[in-house]
Amino acid sequence: MKIGVLADVHANRVALDAVLADMPDVDALVCAGDVVGYNPWPDECVEAIRERGVPTVMGNHDRAVAGGGNFRFNSMASAGVKHARQRLSEAQLTWLSELPDERFEIDGRVKLVHGHPEDPDRYTYPAEFGPELLGDEDVLVMGHTHVQHAEQYGEGIVLNPGSVGQPRDGDPRAAYAVLDLDALSVDTRRVEYDVDRVVDAVAATGLPERIGTRLRRGK
């Protein structure tokens, strides 16, 4: 069984479209949170995830947009939250507000969180990966750092698929992963997309310019 793994879409519909087009045949999709924030298309990204019925957990930007706090946001993040609140429908806001902090999928074999198994807002970078993060699941999926990385242990796999919409690991290509639960292996993947289109849309929307220009450097 193959699972497409997404995280940190951050309202970047151009990157999301590229990822969905690039993804090989999979049996299901899952998402480790932050569908909204930063970029110009929060409503379209929520709808793309929602209409596909993708199991998703709540990221800190999702929580802020749904009315649950601002997570010490900088000016770029705050602008993205405000923009999303203006763009999302009531049904989309309700969907965001009802996302859980964790969920187990595929008969409990895959656990989804946004930041850390014990704290949804904690950044967990690759240097902090270890088998102690795993519980009874075969695969732990985290997001939040926007840094793509996977480690395989005797106990299972710890995975951050990277960010679809705002990579921060020095590679500007949109990131995602494909899990093979039969082989218990993971393929981390990257795909190019039209970053300039996003930069132009950020400017046209009146969002802070750096939201777009930072995408060129994957930072």
N, C-alpha and C positions, 0 to 999 in steps of 0.2 A: 504494500500500500504506500502510495506516494502523496506527500502533503506539501503544498506550497505555503511558505512561511513569509509573512509580511510584518513590518513594524514601521512606526514613525513615518507615515505617509505625509503628514503635515500639509494637507490641503494642496498638494502638488499633483494636479490631475494629469499633467503632461508626463511626469515620471511614472505615475501609477498606470497610465495607459501603456507606456513602454514596457513596464514589468509584466503586465497581464498579457501583452502580445508576445513577449519573449518566453514566458513560462512554458515549459513542456507539459504534456498531459499529466494531470494530477487527479487524485481521487477526492481531494478536499483542499480548502484554503483555511488558514488561521491567521490572526493578526494580534500582535502584542502591544497594541494601543497607540495613542496619539494619531488618530485619523485626521484631526484638525490642527490648526495653529500655523502661524507664519505666512503661508502662501495664499494665493488669491481664490482658490476653489474649494472652500470647506464643504459647501453644500453638495457639490458634485462628487467629492470624494466620499462623504458620508453615504450618499445614495449608492455609489458604486459598491461599497462594502455591504451596506444594508440590503440592497436588492439581491445580492448573491447569498445572503444568509451566512456571512463569514463569522464564525465564532471570534469574538473580539473582547479584549479586556480594556479597562479604562486607563488612559495615560493622564499625566498631569495637565496637559493642555485640554484634553477632553473634559476633565473635571472642572477646570477653570471656565471653559466656555459654557458648560452646563450649570454654572453658578456655584461651584464648590471651592472657590479660593483662587489665589493668583500665584502661588508657588514661588514667591520672590522673583518674579519675572523681570527681565530687562525691557527696555523700550521696544525692541523688535517683537519680542514675545507678547508683550501687552497689546501692541497694535494688532497682532494676529488674532488674539483673543477677542478684541473689540470687533474686528472685521467679521469673524466667524459668528459672533452673536447677532450681528446685523443680517447675515446672509442665510442662516439656517432657519428652516421652518419649525413650527412647534413640534411636529412629528419627529423631525431630525434631532431637535434638542432633547426630546423625551428619550429617544433611542440612546443618545450619549449619556444622559443622566442615569439610565438603567444598566449601563455596562458594569460588570463586576470587577473587583481588583484582581481576582484570579479565577481561572477555570481549568477544568480537566476535560480533555477531549480524547476521542478514539479509545474508548473503554479505559480511560484513566492513564493511558500510556504517554500522553503529551500534556504537560502542565504549562499554562500561559500566565505570565505576570508581566508587568511593565518594567519595574525597576529592579526588584530583588524579592526573593520569596518571602522575606520577613518585613519588607518595607517597600511599598509600591513607588515611592519617590526617591529611593536610594540609587545612585548611579553605581553600576557594577561593571567595571572595566575588565578586559581580558586577563589582566594580571591577578584579578581576584577570583577568576573561575577556579572551581575545584569540585571534586565529587561530593564534598559536604553540602553543597547547594542542592543536591538531588534528594528527593524523598523516595516514594514508591514508584514514581513515574520513570519511564525510560528516557524521556527527553524533557529538559527544562528549557523553555523559550523565554528570553528576556529582550527588552528593547531599551529605550531611554538614552543610552549613550551615543547612539548613531554610529557605533563602531562595529563593523562586521567581524565576527569571530566565532569559531566553534572548537570545542575540545571534546574528545571521546575518552571515557574512562571505563573501567570494568563495570561500574554501576550504571553507566548510561552516557548520554550526551548533554552538554550544556551549550546552548546556542544563542547568539544574538545575530539575526539575519542581516543586521545593518539597516540603514534608513532608506526607504523608498524615496522620500521627498526632500531630504536634507542631510546627505552623508557628511560625516565629520572625521573621516579617517584618511583624508588626503586624496581620495579617489572620487571625482565628481560624478561618476556613473551611479545610476540608481541601483540599490542593493536589495537582494532578497535571497531566499534559500529554498532548497527542495530536500525534504526528509524522505528517506526510504525506510519505512518501519519494518519491512521484512528483513532487509540487510542490516538494519540499525546503523545507517550511515547518513551523512549529510553532504550536500553539494552547495557551497556558497557561490552565488552568481552575481554578476554585474551586467548592466545594459546601458548603453548610451541613450540619451534623449535630448530634445531641443531645449537646452538651458536658456538660450537667448530668448525664446518665446516666453519663458517664465520671467526672465528679467524685464522684458517689455510689459508683461501683464502686471508685475509688481508696481512698476512706475505708473501705469495707467490707472491702477486701483488706488494709488495714493499711499501705499504702504511704504515703510522705510526702504530706501534704495538698497541697503546692504543685505536685506533678506534675499534679494535676487542675485546680487553680484557675488556673494560668498559661495553660491552654488558652483561657480566656475572653478573654484579651488577645492571643493569638497571639504570645506571648513565651517 
